[in-house]
Amino acid sequence: MLDKFVMGMAGLRVLSGSIELIAAVLMLRFMQVEKALLINSGLAVVGPLILLATTTIGLVGMADKLSFGKLFWILLGVSCIFFGILKK
């Protein structure tokens, strides 16, 4: 039996991996550092969004199994990850 939450999370990861592969092919096709850097910058936006979306789907799938206290700690942990990634 397939879990729709797991399928959604896996689907987002497949999408993310596909975007990464397409970006690598584009970098090789253009063969210019400036364009490769621009493509890489776009990936820097996509990665955290996929992380957030995947985590959200997982939390929604587990919501009935988690207490509010545990949910708080998970959300705090994810917030710390984003704070660490986005902090300059």
C-alpha positions as CSV (number, residue, x, y, z in Angstrom):
1,M,0.0,0.0,0.0
2,L,1.4,3.4,-1.0
3,D,1.3,6.2,1.4
4,K,0.3,9.5,-0.3
5,F,2.5,11.5,2.0
6,V,5.6,9.4,1.2
7,M,4.7,9.5,-2.5
8,G,4.5,13.3,-2.3
9,M,7.8,13.6,-0.4
10,A,9.5,11.3,-2.9
11,G,8.0,13.1,-5.8
12,L,9.4,16.4,-4.6
13,R,12.8,14.8,-4.2
14,V,12.7,13.4,-7.7
15,L,11.7,16.8,-9.0
16,S,14.6,18.4,-7.0
17,G,17.1,15.9,-8.4
18,S,15.8,16.4,-11.9
19,I,16.2,20.2,-11.5
20,E,19.8,19.6,-10.3
21,L,20.6,17.4,-13.3
22,I,19.1,19.9,-15.7
23,A,21.1,22.7,-14.1
24,A,24.3,20.7,-14.5
25,V,23.6,20.0,-18.2
26,L,22.9,23.7,-18.8
27,M,26.2,24.6,-17.1
28,L,28.0,22.2,-19.4
29,R,26.1,23.5,-22.4
30,F,26.8,27.2,-21.8
31,M,30.5,26.6,-20.7
32,Q,30.7,30.1,-19.2
33,V,31.5,30.7,-15.5
34,E,29.0,33.7,-15.3
35,K,26.1,31.6,-16.6
36,A,27.0,28.6,-14.4
37,L,27.1,30.9,-11.4
38,L,23.7,32.3,-12.3
39,I,22.2,28.8,-12.7
40,N,23.8,27.8,-9.4
41,S,22.2,30.8,-7.7
42,G,18.8,29.7,-8.9
43,L,19.5,26.3,-7.3
44,A,20.2,28.0,-4.0
45,V,16.6,29.1,-4.0
46,V,15.1,25.8,-5.1
47,G,16.9,23.7,-2.5
48,P,15.5,25.3,0.7
49,L,12.0,25.4,-0.9
50,I,12.1,21.7,-1.6
51,L,13.3,21.1,2.0
52,L,10.5,23.1,3.4
53,A,7.8,21.5,1.2
54,T,9.1,18.0,1.9
55,T,9.2,18.6,5.6
56,T,5.8,20.1,5.6
57,I,4.3,17.1,3.8
58,G,6.0,14.8,6.3
59,L,4.7,16.7,9.3
60,V,1.2,16.8,7.9
61,G,1.4,13.0,7.4
62,M,2.5,12.5,11.0
63,A,0.3,15.2,12.6
64,D,-2.1,12.7,14.2
65,K,0.8,10.8,15.7
66,L,2.7,13.8,17.2
67,S,1.9,15.8,20.4
68,F,2.0,19.5,20.2
69,G,5.2,19.5,22.2
70,K,7.0,17.3,19.7
71,L,5.6,19.2,16.8
72,F,7.0,22.4,18.4
73,W,10.5,20.9,18.7
74,I,10.4,19.7,15.1
75,L,9.4,23.1,13.8
76,L,12.0,24.8,16.0
77,G,14.6,22.5,14.5
78,V,13.6,23.2,11.0
79,S,13.6,26.9,11.8
80,C,17.2,26.6,13.1
81,I,18.2,24.9,9.9
82,F,16.8,27.8,7.8
83,F,18.3,30.4,10.1
84,G,21.7,28.7,9.7
85,I,21.3,28.5,5.9
86,L,20.0,32.1,5.4
87,K,22.1,33.8,8.0
88,K,24.8,36.0,6.4
